[in-house]
Amino acid sequence: MNKQQKNYALAKSMLETLEAKEAQVEQIYIKEHDIKNEDGSTPTRIFMIDDEAMFDKANSEVSKLVEDSGLWAKILKARDALKTAEDELIKYGLSIAPKHEREALTKAAKTNYTTRKKIIDLVFKLDAKTVRV
């Protein structure tokens, strides 16, 4: 792995860890408040609550818990870090692409989400040891 790949992996891992903590807060809230949907199932996330009034209440209270704990600020910071790492990974990938493809992909990476994600995926999987610097 090169520097850009490592930074991307670390940033993605950090965001996923923080989002898992957020999901855990939601699950604990749902369990503590014995929230059930009309079919008797227990939602695993707040957005899965069928009853609109219950959803609004749970969403508001969990959002406050997540924000007051500082978790939300950490998630926002991790999202920014991931975006920066993605940009650097794309920049690296485009720097090693042939000129003609680089021009087309540079434009597409700025405006097309799917292209951006495909470039990230390909460059992340790239064996950086095989690339001449």
RAGIZI-V531217 format. One line per field, one symbol per residue. ss: DSSP state (h for helix, s for strand, l for the rest). phi: phi as a letter, one per 40 degrees, with the letter a starting at -180 (. if undefined). psi: psi as a letter, one per 30 degrees, with the letter a starting at -180 (. if undefined). A space follows every 50 residues. Layout:
ss: ???
phi: ???
psi: ???
//
This chain:
ss: llhhhhhhhhhhhhhhhhhhhhhhhhhhhhhhlllllllllllllhhhll lhhhhhhhhhhhhhhhhhllhhhhhhhhhhhhhhhhhhhhhhhhhlllhh hhhhhhhhhhhlhhhhhhhhhhhhhllhhhlll
phi: .cdcccccccccccccccccccccccccddccbfcbcdcgccccbdcccc ccccddccccccdcdccccgccccccccccccdcccdcccdcdccbcddc cdccccccccbbdccdcccdccccccccccccc
psi: kaeeeeeeeeeeeeeeeeeeeeeeeeeeeeefghkllegflkkflefgke jeeeeeeeeeeeeeeeeeffeeeeeeeeeeeeeeeeeeeeeeefffllee eeeeeeeefffjeeeeeeeeeeeefkjfffkk.
//
